[in-house]
């Protein structure tokens, strides 16, 4: 296995920073006789996009689930800012500042954009109205939703009172990413964010990922779309047969070389 230590052309450092924001050491996960992860390491640094690629059954989903609390590894450890953490459920990861946007998006179609941004984190009105009657602060949530969307440069969502079911696929993805960015203070994980989108909407999502990176938020992307991976990623973690086969960069390897490592046709 080869790990490439490189600094992107934009001058932002990765390994030269204080250390990984999120790290995995020797993760092992088995399902009976099936090995999902076989001693996997991973490092994610502040202000970078790390893509995770691999063939079906390579362990991509299992790795991400262990990093985000959806699965508990049998062995190994996960660290956030250098401190070991023990996630037993996704809520634990969210409490640590790790937000995940799954391919299914998990949005509520009948609710508006603002309500979806605060789904499960609704803000109550001050005083008795909030504490006793538990009335939500719709106005306050809509104001913050507009501010979050504006800061992320999302210009396609002008009206936060529009029901999500009336939005396009790209706009729904933007809502889900904005929700993760608003509450994911440490890490945002995106599972196949452009899988069901057209060229134009995919470009908008990739631009949103760049905005997150430029704001210093590290992003993990799981994707089968190699052109998108090589367009957006600073580093690329390649999974093969439950192990990390290599960590490369778009500057050191081509797409063809990455696929060859991924399939076992070539060594890193």
C-alpha positions as CSV (number, residue, x, y, z in Angstrom):
1,X,0.0,0.0,0.0
2,X,1.3,3.4,-1.0
3,X,0.4,6.7,0.7
4,X,1.1,9.9,-1.2
5,X,2.2,12.9,1.0
6,X,1.5,15.9,-1.1
7,X,0.5,19.6,-0.8
8,X,-2.1,20.8,-3.3
9,X,-1.2,23.4,-5.9
10,X,-3.3,26.0,-4.1
11,X,-0.7,26.1,-1.2
12,X,-3.1,24.8,1.5
13,X,-1.2,22.2,3.7
14,X,-2.7,18.9,4.8
15,X,-0.2,16.8,6.6
16,X,1.7,19.9,7.6
17,X,-1.2,21.1,9.7
18,X,-1.6,20.3,13.4
19,X,-2.9,16.8,12.6
20,X,-5.9,15.1,11.1
21,X,-9.4,16.3,12.0
22,X,-10.7,12.8,11.5
23,X,-8.5,9.7,11.6
24,X,-9.0,5.9,11.5
25,X,-6.4,3.5,12.7
26,X,-6.5,-0.2,12.0
27,X,-10.3,-0.5,11.6
28,X,-11.6,-4.1,11.4
29,X,-15.2,-5.0,10.8
30,X,-16.5,-8.5,10.1
31,X,-19.9,-9.9,9.4
32,X,-19.7,-13.6,10.3
33,X,-17.1,-15.0,7.8
34,X,-17.3,-11.9,5.6
35,X,-14.5,-9.3,6.2
36,X,-15.8,-5.8,5.6
37,X,-12.7,-3.9,6.8
38,X,-9.3,-5.5,7.3
39,X,-7.1,-3.0,9.2
40,X,-8.0,0.2,7.4
41,X,-6.3,3.5,8.1
42,X,-7.6,6.9,7.0
43,X,-6.6,10.6,7.6
44,X,-8.7,13.7,6.8
45,X,-7.2,17.1,7.2
46,X,-8.7,20.5,7.6
47,X,-9.8,22.3,4.4
48,X,-9.4,19.3,2.1
49,X,-11.7,17.1,0.0
50,X,-10.9,13.4,0.4
51,X,-12.5,11.0,-2.1
52,X,-13.0,7.4,-1.2
53,X,-13.3,5.1,-4.2
54,X,-13.4,1.3,-4.7
55,X,-15.1,-1.5,-6.5
56,X,-18.4,-3.0,-5.1
57,X,-17.6,-4.8,-1.9
58,X,-14.3,-3.0,-1.3
59,X,-15.4,-1.7,2.1
60,X,-16.2,2.0,1.2
61,X,-19.7,2.0,2.8
62,X,-18.5,0.0,5.9
63,X,-15.6,2.4,6.4
64,X,-17.8,5.4,6.3
65,X,-20.4,3.8,8.6
66,X,-17.7,3.1,11.1
67,X,-16.5,6.8,10.9
68,X,-20.0,8.1,11.3
69,X,-21.5,5.9,14.0
70,X,-23.7,3.8,11.9
71,X,-21.5,0.7,12.5
72,X,-19.2,-0.1,15.5
73,X,-15.8,-1.5,14.4
74,X,-14.6,-4.8,15.9
75,X,-11.1,-3.5,16.4
76,X,-9.2,-0.3,15.7
77,X,-10.0,3.3,16.7
78,X,-11.4,6.5,15.4
79,X,-10.0,9.8,16.5
80,X,-11.4,13.4,16.2
81,X,-8.8,16.1,16.5
82,X,-6.4,13.5,17.9
83,X,-8.7,12.3,20.6
84,X,-10.2,8.7,20.5
85,X,-13.9,8.6,20.2
86,X,-16.4,5.7,20.5
87,X,-19.4,6.3,18.4
88,X,-22.3,3.9,19.1
89,X,-24.8,5.6,16.9
90,X,-25.0,8.3,14.3
91,X,-26.2,10.8,16.9
92,X,-22.9,10.4,18.7
93,X,-21.0,11.4,15.5
94,X,-23.3,14.3,14.9
95,X,-22.6,15.5,18.4
96,X,-18.9,15.4,17.6
97,X,-19.5,17.6,14.5
98,X,-19.6,14.9,11.8
99,X,-22.5,15.3,9.5
100,X,-23.4,12.7,6.8
101,X,-25.5,13.3,3.6
102,X,-26.6,9.9,2.4
103,X,-27.6,9.1,-1.2
104,X,-31.2,8.9,-0.2
105,X,-30.9,12.5,1.2
106,X,-33.3,12.0,4.1
107,X,-35.3,15.2,3.4
108,X,-38.9,15.7,4.3
109,X,-40.6,16.5,1.0
110,X,-43.7,18.1,2.5
111,X,-41.7,20.5,4.6
112,X,-40.1,23.8,3.3
113,X,-36.4,24.4,2.9
114,X,-35.9,26.1,6.3
115,X,-37.8,23.3,8.1
116,X,-35.6,20.7,6.4
117,X,-32.4,22.6,7.4
118,X,-33.5,22.4,11.0
119,X,-35.0,18.9,10.8
120,X,-34.5,17.3,14.2
121,X,-32.9,20.5,15.5
122,X,-36.0,22.7,15.6
123,X,-35.5,26.0,17.5
124,X,-38.2,26.9,20.0
125,X,-39.5,30.3,20.6
126,X,-38.2,32.1,23.7
127,X,-40.1,32.2,27.0
128,X,-43.2,30.2,27.8
129,X,-44.2,29.8,24.2
130,X,-41.2,27.7,23.6
131,X,-40.6,26.0,26.9
132,X,-44.2,25.1,27.8
133,X,-46.2,25.3,24.5
134,X,-43.1,24.1,22.5
135,X,-43.9,26.5,19.6
136,X,-41.1,26.6,17.0
137,X,-39.4,29.9,16.0
138,X,-40.3,29.7,12.3
139,X,-39.1,33.2,11.6
140,X,-35.8,32.8,13.3
141,X,-35.2,29.5,11.5
142,X,-36.0,31.0,8.1
143,X,-33.7,33.9,8.8
144,X,-30.8,31.6,9.7
145,X,-31.6,29.3,6.7
146,X,-31.3,32.3,4.3
147,X,-28.0,33.3,5.9
148,X,-26.6,29.7,5.7
149,X,-27.6,29.4,2.0
150,X,-26.1,32.8,1.3
151,X,-22.8,32.0,3.0
152,X,-22.6,28.8,1.0
153,X,-23.2,30.7,-2.3
154,X,-26.4,28.7,-3.0
155,X,-28.2,31.0,-5.4
156,X,-30.7,28.5,-6.7
157,X,-32.7,28.5,-3.5
158,X,-34.1,32.0,-3.2
159,X,-37.3,31.2,-1.2
160,X,-36.8,29.1,1.9
161,X,-40.6,28.7,2.4
162,X,-40.9,26.5,-0.7
163,X,-41.7,22.8,0.0
164,X,-38.8,20.5,-0.9
165,X,-41.0,18.4,-3.0
166,X,-41.2,21.3,-5.5
167,X,-37.4,21.4,-5.9
168,X,-35.2,19.8,-8.5
169,X,-32.8,17.0,-7.6
170,X,-29.9,19.3,-7.5
171,X,-31.7,21.8,-5.3
172,X,-32.7,19.0,-2.9
173,X,-29.0,17.9,-2.7
174,X,-28.1,21.5,-2.0
175,X,-30.6,21.6,0.9
176,X,-29.1,18.3,2.4
177,X,-25.5,19.6,2.0
178,X,-26.5,23.0,3.5
179,X,-28.0,21.2,6.5
180,X,-24.8,19.2,7.0
181,X,-22.7,22.3,6.6
182,X,-24.8,24.3,9.1
183,X,-24.3,21.8,11.9
184,X,-21.2,19.8,10.8
185,X,-18.6,21.9,12.6
186,X,-15.8,19.3,12.0
187,X,-16.5,17.1,9.0
188,X,-19.1,16.7,6.2
189,X,-19.5,13.3,4.5
190,X,-21.2,13.0,1.2
191,X,-22.4,9.6,-0.2
192,X,-22.6,9.7,-4.0
193,X,-23.7,13.4,-4.1
194,X,-24.0,13.6,-7.9
195,X,-25.2,10.1,-8.7
196,X,-28.8,11.0,-9.7
197,X,-28.0,14.5,-11.1
198,X,-27.5,15.9,-14.6
199,X,-24.4,17.7,-15.7
200,X,-25.5,21.2,-14.7
201,X,-26.8,20.2,-11.3
202,X,-23.7,18.1,-10.6
203,X,-21.5,21.1,-11.3
204,X,-23.5,23.1,-8.8
205,X,-23.0,20.4,-6.1
206,X,-19.2,20.2,-6.8
207,X,-19.0,24.0,-6.5
208,X,-20.8,23.8,-3.2
209,X,-18.2,21.2,-2.1
210,X,-15.4,23.7,-3.1
211,X,-17.1,26.4,-1.0
212,X,-17.1,24.1,2.0
213,X,-13.4,23.3,1.5
214,X,-12.5,27.0,1.1
215,X,-14.3,27.7,4.4
216,X,-12.0,25.2,6.1
217,X,-14.5,22.4,6.4
218,X,-13.0,19.0,5.4
219,X,-15.2,16.9,3.2
220,X,-15.3,13.2,2.5
221,X,-16.9,12.1,-0.8
222,X,-17.8,8.5,-1.7
223,X,-18.2,8.3,-5.4
224,X,-18.1,6.1,-8.5
225,X,-17.8,9.1,-10.8
226,X,-14.1,9.2,-11.6
227,X,-14.2,12.5,-13.5
228,X,-15.9,14.2,-10.6
229,X,-13.4,12.6,-8.2
230,X,-10.4,13.9,-10.1
231,X,-12.0,17.3,-10.5
232,X,-12.8,17.9,-6.9
233,X,-10.6,15.8,-4.7
234,X,-7.3,16.9,-3.1
235,X,-6.5,13.3,-2.2
236,X,-8.0,9.9,-3.1
237,X,-8.3,7.0,-0.7
238,X,-8.6,3.7,-2.7
239,X,-10.3,0.7,-1.1
240,X,-9.7,-2.8,-2.3
241,X,-10.9,-6.0,-0.7
242,X,-11.5,-4.4,2.7
243,X,-8.1,-2.7,2.8
244,X,-6.6,0.7,1.8
245,X,-4.8,-0.1,-1.4
246,X,-3.4,3.4,-1.7
247,X,-3.8,7.1,-1.1
248,X,-3.0,9.1,-4.2
249,X,-3.7,12.6,-5.7
250,X,-4.9,13.8,-9.1
251,X,-1.5,15.3,-9.6
252,X,0.4,12.0,-9.1
253,X,-1.9,9.5,-10.8
254,X,-4.3,9.4,-13.8
255,X,-7.9,8.1,-13.7
256,X,-6.7,5.0,-15.6
257,X,-4.0,4.4,-13.0
258,X,-6.5,4.8,-10.1
259,X,-8.9,2.3,-11.6
260,X,-6.0,-0.1,-12.1
261,X,-5.1,0.1,-8.4
262,X,-8.8,-0.1,-7.5
263,X,-9.3,-3.4,-9.5
264,X,-5.9,-4.9,-8.6
265,X,-4.6,-4.7,-12.1
266,X,-1.7,-2.6,-10.9
267,X,0.1,-1.8,-7.7
268,X,0.3,1.7,-6.3
